[in-house]
Amino acid sequence: MEMAEREKLEEAQRKMLETYRKEQERIDASMRKIKHKILVMSGKGGVGKSTVTVNLAIALAKRRGNGKIGILDADITGPSIPKMLGIRSEKLSTGPAGVFPAIGPLGIRVVSMDFLLPSDETPVIWRGPLKATAIRQFLGEVVWGELDYLLIDLPPGTGDEALTVIQSIPKVDGAIIVTIPSEVSELVVKKALGFAKRLGVPILGIVENMAGFLCPNCGAIHEVLRSGAGERMAKEAGVKLLGKIPLDPRVSESSDLGVPLVDRYPDSPVAKIFEEIVLEVERQLGEA
């Protein structure tokens, strides 16, 4: 390689590193205003992770009552948080300070790729580097303001999005791992548990979703799927089982309507379980 070409390459690398450094400074400054950053994750899709995220956010917002709860929908290619909160018609606004989140129920601040898509049919066909860039922009260029809690809803797996979030945020307070009561789910979700531990993210606990069927007539819980995955994982990993959430037809109904169950049916058994999970998370973070 000729000297001139080498110098051009070195200059390009310097500029790239400087751009990354400035971007990280913006992320650090933004995240310093947020008291607790919590990941909601699972190695497997279809376990109800986003449903858990929105209901925990509602439970936190009700408990704290200060409009300082946020959700970052980090599932770039399959965003669903705005639909579940009934705010798909909202848009991200911009100003001299940066991009401002959409405002959901109870003042929850929300950022999602869904707000940026022109139609329901528009796919996001991006490779890893583009997804990582979008997440870092959501973290550093969004004016989150002062928050008590930022819940980060990660997509399934242990790839680009999860790595980008963990490596970009100076201090993640913990992860909530979501599973369902099946050995197949348990096998895959264990990888997410190991992923978080290897990267030094504290495990706040495990939520076992779809743990039995809550009969709408008699209120009894009937086991539909083989139960116990959450207990086994928690015991093996030495972490808390935060809660077992039974199947309740009103959960999916509420999500489709854009009013999470904790908000629509606050006195339901499932809503009470989410409230208990929030209390345990606050206790672990020294907030209770």
C-alpha atoms as a printed R data frame, in Angstrom:
    type eleno elety resid chain resno       x       y      z
1   ATOM     1    CA   MET     A     1   0.000   0.000  0.000
2   ATOM     2    CA   GLU     A     2   1.404   3.402 -0.985
3   ATOM     3    CA   MET     A     3   2.054   6.006  1.703
4   ATOM     4    CA   ALA     A     4  -0.718   8.342  0.454
5   ATOM     5    CA   GLU     A     5  -3.319   5.544  0.553
6   ATOM     6    CA   ARG     A     6  -2.210   4.506  4.042
7   ATOM     7    CA   GLU     A     7  -2.519   8.077  5.284
8   ATOM     8    CA   LYS     A     8  -6.021   8.361  3.807
9   ATOM     9    CA   LEU     A     9  -7.061   5.127  5.525
10  ATOM    10    CA   GLU     A    10  -5.618   6.262  8.858
11  ATOM    11    CA   GLU     A    11  -7.392   9.612  8.552
12  ATOM    12    CA   ALA     A    12 -10.707   7.869  7.816
13  ATOM    13    CA   GLN     A    13 -10.216   5.645 10.858
14  ATOM    14    CA   ARG     A    14  -9.459   8.671 13.054
15  ATOM    15    CA   LYS     A    15 -12.618  10.419 11.881
16  ATOM    16    CA   MET     A    16 -14.673   7.279 12.490
17  ATOM    17    CA   LEU     A    17 -13.306   6.906 16.014
18  ATOM    18    CA   GLU     A    18 -13.922  10.592 16.748
19  ATOM    19    CA   THR     A    19 -17.518  10.321 15.524
20  ATOM    20    CA   TYR     A    20 -18.051   7.255 17.713
21  ATOM    21    CA   ARG     A    21 -16.505   9.014 20.715
22  ATOM    22    CA   LYS     A    22 -18.793  12.045 20.369
23  ATOM    23    CA   GLU     A    23 -21.810   9.793 19.907
24  ATOM    24    CA   GLN     A    24 -20.898   7.881 23.065
25  ATOM    25    CA   GLU     A    25 -20.556  11.138 24.979
26  ATOM    26    CA   ARG     A    26 -24.120  12.037 23.982
27  ATOM    27    CA   ILE     A    27 -25.355   8.611 25.099
28  ATOM    28    CA   ASP     A    28 -23.532   8.921 28.427
29  ATOM    29    CA   ALA     A    29 -25.021  12.370 29.046
30  ATOM    30    CA   SER     A    30 -28.532  11.172 28.195
31  ATOM    31    CA   MET     A    31 -28.310   8.006 30.299
32  ATOM    32    CA   ARG     A    32 -27.016   9.912 33.338
33  ATOM    33    CA   LYS     A    33 -30.461  11.501 33.632
34  ATOM    34    CA   ILE     A    34 -32.112   8.085 33.880
35  ATOM    35    CA   LYS     A    35 -32.001   6.507 37.309
36  ATOM    36    CA   HIS     A    36 -32.571   2.857 36.359
37  ATOM    37    CA   LYS     A    37 -32.090   1.107 33.012
38  ATOM    38    CA   ILE     A    38 -33.708  -2.336 32.826
39  ATOM    39    CA   LEU     A    39 -33.575  -4.858 29.985
40  ATOM    40    CA   VAL     A    40 -36.549  -7.099 29.288
41  ATOM    41    CA   MET     A    41 -35.184  -9.997 27.293
42  ATOM    42    CA   SER     A    42 -35.585 -13.587 26.195
43  ATOM    43    CA   GLY     A    43 -33.583 -15.816 23.918
44  ATOM    44    CA   LYS     A    44 -36.819 -16.971 22.307
45  ATOM    45    CA   GLY     A    45 -39.575 -15.222 20.390
46  ATOM    46    CA   GLY     A    46 -43.248 -15.608 21.148
47  ATOM    47    CA   VAL     A    47 -42.962 -15.658 24.931
48  ATOM    48    CA   GLY     A    48 -44.818 -12.380 25.487
49  ATOM    49    CA   LYS     A    49 -41.813 -10.230 26.269
50  ATOM    50    CA   SER     A    50 -43.325  -7.015 24.883
51  ATOM    51    CA   THR     A    51 -46.568  -7.719 26.734
52  ATOM    52    CA   VAL     A    52 -44.582  -8.040 29.949
53  ATOM    53    CA   THR     A    53 -42.737  -4.791 29.161
54  ATOM    54    CA   VAL     A    54 -45.827  -2.626 28.621
55  ATOM    55    CA   ASN     A    55 -47.658  -3.976 31.661
56  ATOM    56    CA   LEU     A    56 -44.619  -3.486 33.892
57  ATOM    57    CA   ALA     A    57 -44.317   0.071 32.573
58  ATOM    58    CA   ILE     A    58 -47.967   0.787 33.369
59  ATOM    59    CA   ALA     A    59 -47.592  -0.733 36.849
60  ATOM    60    CA   LEU     A    60 -44.475   1.385 37.466
61  ATOM    61    CA   ALA     A    61 -46.160   4.542 36.173
62  ATOM    62    CA   LYS     A    62 -49.178   3.981 38.408
63  ATOM    63    CA   ARG     A    63 -47.030   3.307 41.429
64  ATOM    64    CA   ARG     A    64 -44.740   6.295 40.989
65  ATOM    65    CA   GLY     A    65 -47.241   8.738 39.469
66  ATOM    66    CA   ASN     A    66 -44.605  11.175 38.245
67  ATOM    67    CA   GLY     A    67 -44.519  10.667 34.469
68  ATOM    68    CA   LYS     A    68 -40.922   9.485 34.632
69  ATOM    69    CA   ILE     A    69 -41.189   6.053 33.018
70  ATOM    70    CA   GLY     A    70 -39.877   5.309 29.520
71  ATOM    71    CA   ILE     A    71 -39.831   2.419 27.063
72  ATOM    72    CA   LEU     A    72 -37.248   1.925 24.334
73  ATOM    73    CA   ASP     A    73 -38.568  -0.556 21.767
74  ATOM    74    CA   ALA     A    74 -35.238  -2.012 20.618
75  ATOM    75    CA   ASP     A    75 -36.862  -4.518 18.282
76  ATOM    76    CA   ILE     A    76 -35.969  -2.653 15.109
77  ATOM    77    CA   THR     A    77 -37.438  -5.120 12.618
78  ATOM    78    CA   GLY     A    78 -40.527  -6.136 14.606
79  ATOM    79    CA   PRO     A    79 -41.647  -3.177 16.755
80  ATOM    80    CA   SER     A    80 -44.921  -3.691 18.637
81  ATOM    81    CA   ILE     A    81 -44.839  -1.441 21.715
82  ATOM    82    CA   PRO     A    82 -46.799   1.499 20.153
83  ATOM    83    CA   LYS     A    83 -49.630  -0.840 19.131
84  ATOM    84    CA   MET     A    84 -49.868  -2.312 22.629
85  ATOM    85    CA   LEU     A    85 -50.015   1.179 24.155
86  ATOM    86    CA   GLY     A    86 -52.511   2.527 21.621
87  ATOM    87    CA   ILE     A    87 -50.206   5.294 20.364
88  ATOM    88    CA   ARG     A    88 -49.402   4.250 16.786
89  ATOM    89    CA   SER     A    89 -50.849   7.523 15.504
90  ATOM    90    CA   GLU     A    90 -48.288   9.479 17.531
91  ATOM    91    CA   LYS     A    91 -45.066  10.758 15.968
92  ATOM    92    CA   LEU     A    92 -41.616  11.538 17.283
93  ATOM    93    CA   SER     A    93 -41.104  15.305 17.318
94  ATOM    94    CA   THR     A    94 -37.841  17.139 16.768
95  ATOM    95    CA   GLY     A    95 -36.357  20.362 18.034
96  ATOM    96    CA   PRO     A    96 -32.973  22.032 18.560
97  ATOM    97    CA   ALA     A    97 -32.304  19.718 21.531
98  ATOM    98    CA   GLY     A    98 -32.935  16.545 19.528
99  ATOM    99    CA   VAL     A    99 -35.728  14.020 19.037
100 ATOM   100    CA   PHE     A   100 -38.529  13.880 21.595
101 ATOM   101    CA   PRO     A   101 -40.304  10.617 22.541
102 ATOM   102    CA   ALA     A   102 -43.964   9.975 21.888
103 ATOM   103    CA   ILE     A   103 -46.097  10.168 25.022
104 ATOM   104    CA   GLY     A   104 -48.194   7.146 25.950
105 ATOM   105    CA   PRO     A   105 -50.704   6.451 28.728
106 ATOM   106    CA   LEU     A   106 -49.802   7.812 32.173
107 ATOM   107    CA   GLY     A   107 -47.099   9.947 30.574
108 ATOM   108    CA   ILE     A   108 -44.904   6.994 29.557
109 ATOM   109    CA   ARG     A   109 -42.243   8.180 27.089
110 ATOM   110    CA   VAL     A   110 -41.851   5.827 24.131
111 ATOM   111    CA   VAL     A   111 -39.402   5.499 21.252
112 ATOM   112    CA   SER     A   112 -39.877   2.852 18.576
113 ATOM   113    CA   MET     A   113 -38.983   2.245 14.963
114 ATOM   114    CA   ASP     A   114 -42.717   1.838 14.383
115 ATOM   115    CA   PHE     A   115 -43.164   5.624 14.602
116 ATOM   116    CA   LEU     A   116 -40.817   6.069 11.628
117 ATOM   117    CA   LEU     A   117 -42.385   3.599  9.192
118 ATOM   118    CA   PRO     A   118 -44.674   4.985  6.466
119 ATOM   119    CA   SER     A   119 -47.144   2.068  6.524
120 ATOM   120    CA   ASP     A   120 -48.032  -1.183  8.285
121 ATOM   121    CA   GLU     A   121 -46.617  -3.182  5.382
122 ATOM   122    CA   THR     A   122 -43.221  -1.473  5.329
123 ATOM   123    CA   PRO     A   123 -40.504  -3.953  6.359
124 ATOM   124    CA   VAL     A   124 -37.199  -2.943  7.913
125 ATOM   125    CA   ILE     A   125 -34.642  -4.857  5.842
126 ATOM   126    CA   TRP     A   126 -31.453  -3.947  7.636
127 ATOM   127    CA   ARG     A   127 -28.248  -5.721  8.514
128 ATOM   128    CA   GLY     A   128 -26.668  -5.533 11.953
129 ATOM   129    CA   PRO     A   129 -24.642  -2.306 11.574
130 ATOM   130    CA   LEU     A   130 -27.710  -0.282 10.564
131 ATOM   131    CA   LYS     A   131 -29.738  -1.662 13.472
132 ATOM   132    CA   ALA     A   132 -26.895  -0.834 15.852
133 ATOM   133    CA   THR     A   133 -26.730   2.719 14.500
134 ATOM   134    CA   ALA     A   134 -30.475   3.210 15.008
135 ATOM   135    CA   ILE     A   135 -30.317   1.967 18.600
136 ATOM   136    CA   ARG     A   136 -27.397   4.239 19.448
137 ATOM   137    CA   GLN     A   137 -29.311   7.177 17.971
138 ATOM   138    CA   PHE     A   138 -32.349   6.265 20.081
139 ATOM   139    CA   LEU     A   139 -30.119   6.255 23.150
140 ATOM   140    CA   GLY     A   140 -28.109   9.389 22.457
141 ATOM   141    CA   GLU     A   141 -30.161  11.670 20.218
142 ATOM   142    CA   VAL     A   142 -33.529  11.229 21.914
143 ATOM   143    CA   VAL     A   143 -34.329  13.750 24.628
144 ATOM   144    CA   TRP     A   144 -35.462  11.265 27.265
145 ATOM   145    CA   GLY     A   145 -35.144  13.815 30.047
146 ATOM   146    CA   GLU     A   146 -35.113  12.732 33.667
147 ATOM   147    CA   LEU     A   147 -36.592   9.267 34.162
148 ATOM   148    CA   ASP     A   148 -36.898   6.943 37.124
149 ATOM   149    CA   TYR     A   149 -37.028   3.857 34.895
150 ATOM   150    CA   LEU     A   150 -36.253   3.113 31.262
151 ATOM   151    CA   LEU     A   151 -37.458  -0.335 30.197
152 ATOM   152    CA   ILE     A   152 -35.656  -1.603 27.103
153 ATOM   153    CA   ASP     A   153 -37.638  -4.219 25.198
154 ATOM   154    CA   LEU     A   154 -35.064  -6.332 23.371
155 ATOM   155    CA   PRO     A   155 -35.815  -8.577 20.388
156 ATOM   156    CA   PRO     A   156 -35.338 -12.359 20.698
157 ATOM   157    CA   GLY     A   157 -31.836 -13.735 20.680
158 ATOM   158    CA   THR     A   158 -28.425 -12.576 21.820
159 ATOM   159    CA   GLY     A   159 -27.245 -10.703 18.739
160 ATOM   160    CA   ASP     A   160 -26.641  -7.193 17.471
161 ATOM   161    CA   GLU     A   161 -29.421  -5.291 19.230
162 ATOM   162    CA   ALA     A   162 -28.780  -6.729 22.686
163 ATOM   163    CA   LEU     A   163 -25.015  -6.316 22.352
164 ATOM   164    CA   THR     A   164 -25.384  -2.726 21.147
165 ATOM   165    CA   VAL     A   165 -27.621  -1.748 24.067
166 ATOM   166    CA   ILE     A   166 -25.430  -3.351 26.736
167 ATOM   167    CA   GLN     A   167 -22.160  -2.051 25.301
168 ATOM   168    CA   SER     A   168 -23.533   1.468 24.765
169 ATOM   169    CA   ILE     A   169 -25.174   2.115 28.139
170 ATOM   170    CA   PRO     A   170 -22.616   2.908 30.863
171 ATOM   171    CA   LYS     A   171 -24.539   0.973 33.520
172 ATOM   172    CA   VAL     A   172 -27.458  -1.371 33.000
173 ATOM   173    CA   ASP     A   173 -29.182  -1.926 36.353
174 ATOM   174    CA   GLY     A   174 -30.488  -5.366 35.534
175 ATOM   175    CA   ALA     A   175 -32.329  -7.729 33.226
176 ATOM   176    CA   ILE     A   176 -35.723  -9.364 33.521
177 ATOM   177    CA   ILE     A   177 -35.736 -12.691 31.684
178 ATOM   178    CA   VAL     A   178 -39.062 -13.868 30.232
179 ATOM   179    CA   THR     A   179 -39.844 -17.512 29.512
180 ATOM   180    CA   ILE     A   180 -42.861 -19.763 29.075
181 ATOM   181    CA   PRO     A   181 -43.434 -23.150 30.761
182 ATOM   182    CA   SER     A   182 -41.897 -25.464 28.181
183 ATOM   183    CA   GLU     A   183 -38.575 -27.263 27.921
184 ATOM   184    CA   VAL     A   184 -38.012 -25.873 24.415
185 ATOM   185    CA   SER     A   185 -38.363 -22.321 25.715
186 ATOM   186    CA   GLU     A   186 -36.254 -23.127 28.756
187 ATOM   187    CA   LEU     A   187 -33.421 -24.440 26.577
188 ATOM   188    CA   VAL     A   188 -33.307 -21.281 24.446
189 ATOM   189    CA   VAL     A   189 -33.975 -18.752 27.210
190 ATOM   190    CA   LYS     A   190 -31.076 -20.146 29.240
191 ATOM   191    CA   LYS     A   191 -28.816 -18.740 26.536
192 ATOM   192    CA   ALA     A   192 -30.164 -15.249 27.217
193 ATOM   193    CA   LEU     A   193 -29.511 -15.808 30.916
194 ATOM   194    CA   GLY     A   194 -25.923 -16.844 30.182
195 ATOM   195    CA   PHE     A   195 -25.519 -13.928 27.782
196 ATOM   196    CA   ALA     A   196 -26.514 -11.383 30.414
197 ATOM   197    CA   LYS     A   197 -24.268 -12.944 33.053
198 ATOM   198    CA   ARG     A   198 -21.279 -13.091 30.712
199 ATOM   199    CA   LEU     A   199 -21.664  -9.392 29.909
200 ATOM   200    CA   GLY     A   200 -21.945  -8.467 33.578
201 ATOM   201    CA   VAL     A   201 -25.633  -7.513 33.590
202 ATOM   202    CA   PRO     A   202 -27.298  -8.291 36.954
203 ATOM   203    CA   ILE     A   203 -30.299 -10.612 36.687
204 ATOM   204    CA   LEU     A   204 -33.273  -9.138 38.529
205 ATOM   205    CA   GLY     A   205 -35.210 -12.339 38.029
206 ATOM   206    CA   ILE     A   206 -37.282 -14.540 35.770
207 ATOM   207    CA   VAL     A   207 -40.897 -14.090 34.720
208 ATOM   208    CA   GLU     A   208 -42.737 -17.229 33.638
209 ATOM   209    CA   ASN     A   209 -45.419 -16.119 31.222
210 ATOM   210    CA   MET     A   210 -48.398 -18.261 30.112
211 ATOM   211    CA   ALA     A   211 -48.119 -20.228 33.354
212 ATOM   212    CA   GLY     A   212 -51.485 -21.957 33.260
213 ATOM   213    CA   PHE     A   213 -54.865 -20.749 32.022
214 ATOM   214    CA   LEU     A   214 -56.939 -18.394 34.143
215 ATOM   215    CA   CYS     A   215 -60.560 -19.457 33.707
216 ATOM   216    CA   PRO     A   216 -62.676 -16.326 33.134
217 ATOM   217    CA   ASN     A   217 -65.715 -18.016 34.686
218 ATOM   218    CA   CYS     A   218 -64.465 -19.589 37.893
219 ATOM   219    CA   GLY     A   219 -61.103 -17.851 38.355
220 ATOM   220    CA   ALA     A   220 -59.227 -21.149 38.740
221 ATOM   221    CA   ILE     A   221 -55.832 -21.636 37.047
222 ATOM   222    CA   HIS     A   222 -55.558 -24.765 34.892
223 ATOM   223    CA   GLU     A   223 -52.206 -25.976 33.602
224 ATOM   224    CA   VAL     A   224 -52.198 -26.069 29.815
225 ATOM   225    CA   LEU     A   225 -48.478 -26.185 29.169
226 ATOM   226    CA   ARG     A   226 -45.957 -28.131 31.202
227 ATOM   227    CA   SER     A   227 -45.088 -25.807 34.070
228 ATOM   228    CA   GLY     A   228 -41.965 -25.358 36.148
229 ATOM   229    CA   ALA     A   229 -39.491 -23.903 33.634
230 ATOM   230    CA   GLY     A   230 -39.305 -20.599 35.476
231 ATOM   231    CA   GLU     A   231 -38.701 -22.231 38.853
232 ATOM   232    CA   ARG     A   232 -36.006 -24.524 37.464
233 ATOM   233    CA   MET     A   233 -34.166 -21.714 35.727
234 ATOM   234    CA   ALA     A   234 -34.350 -19.444 38.759
235 ATOM   235    CA   LYS     A   235 -33.104 -22.189 41.071
236 ATOM   236    CA   GLU     A   236 -30.242 -23.216 38.782
237 ATOM   237    CA   ALA     A   237 -29.157 -19.616 38.217
238 ATOM   238    CA   GLY     A   238 -29.600 -18.574 41.840
239 ATOM   239    CA   VAL     A   239 -31.974 -15.710 40.957
240 ATOM   240    CA   LYS     A   240 -35.529 -14.751 41.898
241 ATOM   241    CA   LEU     A   241 -38.630 -16.079 40.216
242 ATOM   242    CA   LEU     A   242 -40.341 -12.713 39.951
243 ATOM   243    CA   GLY     A   243 -43.738 -14.080 39.060
244 ATOM   244    CA   LYS     A   244 -45.847 -16.589 37.156
245 ATOM   245    CA   ILE     A   245 -48.342 -14.933 34.829
246 ATOM   246    CA   PRO     A   246 -51.260 -17.149 33.763
247 ATOM   247    CA   LEU     A   247 -52.923 -17.002 30.368
248 ATOM   248    CA   ASP     A   248 -55.842 -14.630 30.540
249 ATOM   249    CA   PRO     A   249 -57.845 -13.906 27.345
250 ATOM   250    CA   ARG     A   250 -58.057 -10.287 28.442
251 ATOM   251    CA   VAL     A   251 -54.276  -9.860 28.097
252 ATOM   252    CA   SER     A   252 -54.207 -10.262 24.311
253 ATOM   253    CA   GLU     A   253 -57.558  -8.487 24.001
254 ATOM   254    CA   SER     A   254 -56.172  -5.487 25.883
255 ATOM   255    CA   SER     A   255 -52.975  -5.429 23.812
256 ATOM   256    CA   ASP     A   256 -54.980  -5.478 20.582
257 ATOM   257    CA   LEU     A   257 -57.084  -2.578 21.850
258 ATOM   258    CA   GLY     A   258 -53.993  -0.631 22.867
259 ATOM   259    CA   VAL     A   259 -54.847  -0.559 26.577
260 ATOM   260    CA   PRO     A   260 -52.546  -2.862 28.601
261 ATOM   261    CA   LEU     A   261 -54.337  -5.166 31.028
262 ATOM   262    CA   VAL     A   262 -52.832  -3.499 34.112
263 ATOM   263    CA   ASP     A   263 -54.539  -0.284 33.023
264 ATOM   264    CA   ARG     A   264 -57.797  -1.765 31.696
265 ATOM   265    CA   TYR     A   265 -58.382  -4.368 34.395
266 ATOM   266    CA   PRO     A   266 -56.414  -3.062 37.402
267 ATOM   267    CA   ASP     A   267 -58.186  -5.357 39.874
268 ATOM   268    CA   SER     A   268 -57.609  -8.559 37.895
269 ATOM   269    CA   PRO     A   269 -55.363 -11.346 39.271
270 ATOM   270    CA   VAL     A   270 -52.858 -10.849 36.459
271 ATOM   271    CA   ALA     A   271 -52.620  -7.101 37.139
272 ATOM   272    CA   LYS     A   272 -51.872  -7.880 40.789
273 ATOM   273    CA   ILE     A   273 -49.036 -10.202 39.733
274 ATOM   274    CA   PHE     A   274 -47.467  -7.451 37.634
275 ATOM   275    CA   GLU     A   275 -47.725  -5.090 40.609
276 ATOM   276    CA   GLU     A   276 -45.950  -7.660 42.798
277 ATOM   277    CA   ILE     A   277 -43.181  -8.003 40.207
278 ATOM   278    CA   VAL     A   278 -42.712  -4.236 40.210
279 ATOM   279    CA   LEU     A   279 -42.493  -4.191 44.002
280 ATOM   280    CA   GLU     A   280 -39.794  -6.874 43.941
281 ATOM   281    CA   VAL     A   281 -37.807  -5.052 41.251
282 ATOM   282    CA   GLU     A   282 -38.000  -1.813 43.255
283 ATOM   283    CA   ARG     A   283 -36.900  -3.678 46.376
284 ATOM   284    CA   GLN     A   284 -33.847  -5.086 44.584
285 ATOM   285    CA   LEU     A   285 -32.937  -1.630 43.278
286 ATOM   286    CA   GLY     A   286 -33.347  -0.039 46.693
287 ATOM   287    CA   GLU     A   287 -36.482   1.870 45.750
288 ATOM   288    CA   ALA     A   288 -39.090   0.083 47.879
